[in-house]
């Protein structure tokens, strides 16, 4: 896909360490928003659409994994 260089979080991560990493990432993103700092996170559009509760389309998934869509 077009976004092969992007970081895609794994939703099945359930260990304490992985959950702590997600919490840290959320804190970091929240800090960036509150402080009006631009932080360069390389996440695909599907990740941001999920966060802001937008409709995720097949094109978003295809940008990550073409074989999965086929």
MODELLER restraints for C-alpha pairs under 7 A, 6 or more apart:
rsr = mdl.restraints
at = mdl.atoms
rsr.add(forms.Gaussian(group=physical.xy_distance, feature=features.Distance(at['CA:1:A'], at['CA:62:A']), mean=6.14, stdev=0.5))
rsr.add(forms.Gaussian(group=physical.xy_distance, feature=features.Distance(at['CA:1:A'], at['CA:63:A']), mean=4.50, stdev=0.5))
rsr.add(forms.Gaussian(group=physical.xy_distance, feature=features.Distance(at['CA:1:A'], at['CA:64:A']), mean=4.85, stdev=0.5))
rsr.add(forms.Gaussian(group=physical.xy_distance, feature=features.Distance(at['CA:1:A'], at['CA:65:A']), mean=5.25, stdev=0.5))
rsr.add(forms.Gaussian(group=physical.xy_distance, feature=features.Distance(at['CA:1:A'], at['CA:66:A']), mean=5.44, stdev=0.5))
rsr.add(forms.Gaussian(group=physical.xy_distance, feature=features.Distance(at['CA:2:A'], at['CA:63:A']), mean=4.94, stdev=0.5))
rsr.add(forms.Gaussian(group=physical.xy_distance, feature=features.Distance(at['CA:2:A'], at['CA:64:A']), mean=6.51, stdev=0.5))
rsr.add(forms.Gaussian(group=physical.xy_distance, feature=features.Distance(at['CA:3:A'], at['CA:44:A']), mean=6.26, stdev=0.5))
rsr.add(forms.Gaussian(group=physical.xy_distance, feature=features.Distance(at['CA:3:A'], at['CA:63:A']), mean=5.48, stdev=0.5))
rsr.add(forms.Gaussian(group=physical.xy_distance, feature=features.Distance(at['CA:3:A'], at['CA:64:A']), mean=5.25, stdev=0.5))
rsr.add(forms.Gaussian(group=physical.xy_distance, feature=features.Distance(at['CA:4:A'], at['CA:64:A']), mean=5.95, stdev=0.5))
rsr.add(forms.Gaussian(group=physical.xy_distance, feature=features.Distance(at['CA:6:A'], at['CA:42:A']), mean=5.01, stdev=0.5))
rsr.add(forms.Gaussian(group=physical.xy_distance, feature=features.Distance(at['CA:6:A'], at['CA:43:A']), mean=5.15, stdev=0.5))
rsr.add(forms.Gaussian(group=physical.xy_distance, feature=features.Distance(at['CA:6:A'], at['CA:44:A']), mean=5.83, stdev=0.5))
rsr.add(forms.Gaussian(group=physical.xy_distance, feature=features.Distance(at['CA:7:A'], at['CA:42:A']), mean=5.79, stdev=0.5))
rsr.add(forms.Gaussian(group=physical.xy_distance, feature=features.Distance(at['CA:7:A'], at['CA:43:A']), mean=5.10, stdev=0.5))
rsr.add(forms.Gaussian(group=physical.xy_distance, feature=features.Distance(at['CA:8:A'], at['CA:43:A']), mean=6.26, stdev=0.5))
rsr.add(forms.Gaussian(group=physical.xy_distance, feature=features.Distance(at['CA:32:A'], at['CA:38:A']), mean=6.43, stdev=0.5))
rsr.add(forms.Gaussian(group=physical.xy_distance, feature=features.Distance(at['CA:32:A'], at['CA:39:A']), mean=6.39, stdev=0.5))
rsr.add(forms.Gaussian(group=physical.xy_distance, feature=features.Distance(at['CA:45:A'], at['CA:60:A']), mean=6.45, stdev=0.5))
rsr.add(forms.Gaussian(group=physical.xy_distance, feature=features.Distance(at['CA:46:A'], at['CA:56:A']), mean=6.34, stdev=0.5))
rsr.add(forms.Gaussian(group=physical.xy_distance, feature=features.Distance(at['CA:46:A'], at['CA:60:A']), mean=5.40, stdev=0.5))
rsr.add(forms.Gaussian(group=physical.xy_distance, feature=features.Distance(at['CA:46:A'], at['CA:61:A']), mean=6.84, stdev=0.5))
rsr.add(forms.Gaussian(group=physical.xy_distance, feature=features.Distance(at['CA:49:A'], at['CA:55:A']), mean=6.88, stdev=0.5))
rsr.add(forms.Gaussian(group=physical.xy_distance, feature=features.Distance(at['CA:49:A'], at['CA:56:A']), mean=6.46, stdev=0.5))
rsr.add(forms.Gaussian(group=physical.xy_distance, feature=features.Distance(at['CA:62:A'], at['CA:69:A']), mean=5.82, stdev=0.5))
